[in-house]
């Protein structure tokens, strides 16, 4: 009966091991799927739609081959289509039955003249979430959602590479192969044990059965002598041979190959040949943020904004070192550019004139992008300087005029350490841009600069005094101190023969306002401060012996009609919502000399 069960065990072992091996060989499917895309190479750009990339689940391994430069970038599909709107390109999309198809798309609009005349290159656009460059071929692994696409190009002029392939991984794991092989090995070992037990039982049953009679006492004899005697009689001794056949050595030799086979089978089983019984770690819960239905996505992602800030800091830093206003203009605009241009002029004439504070590149502490699908676009950032010796925190408003332009800083100011910003939306949610004439705030954004200028001019007599939190305003005392210094300086040189008057007015730059979570807004405005020094005696003149900056800007060292000096203030306010008891609060500012001229 033991032999029957041994045979059954052998059959079960063969079936289980064979099934396990078959799952890992002949029945195992492919580990990946590849979709090839061939274009006719008639356009400089190829746009692969997100639906093509998401045709199969999992990460997308993209490979592009060309004869020269290969450029690949990805971003929001709508942004990329807007960037390609002025040029023909090849669109790769999914057709019926999920078949990949290509089509040529004609230009639908015209880029601004300034952009059209510039060399068109896809490298370094602020619209890309990331980009890659190689020569000859490029391979990268992506995992993009359906609303993002991939742009393939060469240098923006030559035809785009036409050999493109997308590969997805396929789950071809065989979780039951390991258990089947393991179970078969156990059955095989059990069969071997049963077989050996059966043999042992048979041999024991064939031995002669004797009664237990008393035996004579015998003396031990030498085995060698016994064998020699037997040889003399022509008898072959089989006693030692029989003991060897029945001993444990032969059984061990039979079991070793079976165990070796099982070990080899186990060694060939990788982790995907076993069921994954361990519970996967679930992500920790995060606060739920409800995005209003129909709201546009934020203009930039967090990583995208960090890259943009880094690029701005690098470009402006190089422009500061070279006093290159044209280079600065590629990343600055409005009041931020105007103060830089004046500083470059002064530093060129006065070597000891300090540079304006550098724009910090990192770390970016706060990102508040505008939610929009059109242009212009605005992003507010708060960046701390990495210099521990002179730590400063800068607040900036960056704007992008159109899809072909780069983001440029229009407003920049310094935040005090004690400044408390209002509660803001997360970067992946974004904020709406508040219209300049909005009536949902305690004061419309386009009235804030004029109201604050009146506050500077008239102090507590201003009609706007009660609307602002003047107790915690650090700019007003700084302005008063500057007025006092300018008056003392004039009195020292004019000796009561000159007078100085001060006035403030709203600057020409349009305000920028982004909504906060409490329905208020952060508003950036521009205010001009001017002082005019004139002689009171017809025979007197105003000399600039102690004012080299004004002398450098005007090109003269004295005037009988006087001088007018203008400072520009870039100011950031928190403006509460209509009906709130809070006051308009100063968040940060930057004051710089803007211009000086001879009075008429």
Secondary structure, 3 states (H helix, E strand, C coil): CHHHHHHHHHHHHHHHHHHHHHHHCCCCCCCEEEEEEECCCCCCEEEECHHHHCCCCCCEEEEEEEEEEEEEEEEEHHHHHHHCCCCCEEEEEECHHHCEEEEEECCCCCCCHHHHCCCCCCCCCCCCCEEEEEEEEEEEEECCCCCEEEEEECCCCCCCCCEEEEEEECCCCCHHHHHHHHHHHHHHHHHHHHHHHHHHHHHHHCCCCCCCCCCCCCCCCCHHHHHHHHHHCCCCCCHHHHHHHHCHHHHHHHHHHHHHHHHHHHHCCCHHHCCCCCCCCCCCCCCCCCCCCCCCCECCCHHHHHHHHHHHHHHHHHHHHHCCHHHHHCCECHHHHHHHHHHHHHHHHCCCCCCCCCCCCCCEEEEEEEECCCCCEEEEEEEECCCCCCCCEEEEEEEECCCCCCCEEEEEEEECCCCCCCCCCCCCCCECECCCCCCCECCCHHHHHHHHHHHHHHHHHCCCHHHECHHHCHHHHHHHHHHHHHHHHHHHHHCCCEEEEEEEEECCCCCEEEECCCCCEEEEEEEEEEEEEEECCCCCCEECCCCHHHHHHHCCCEECCCEEEEEEEEEEEEECECCCCCCEEEEEEEEEEEEEEECC
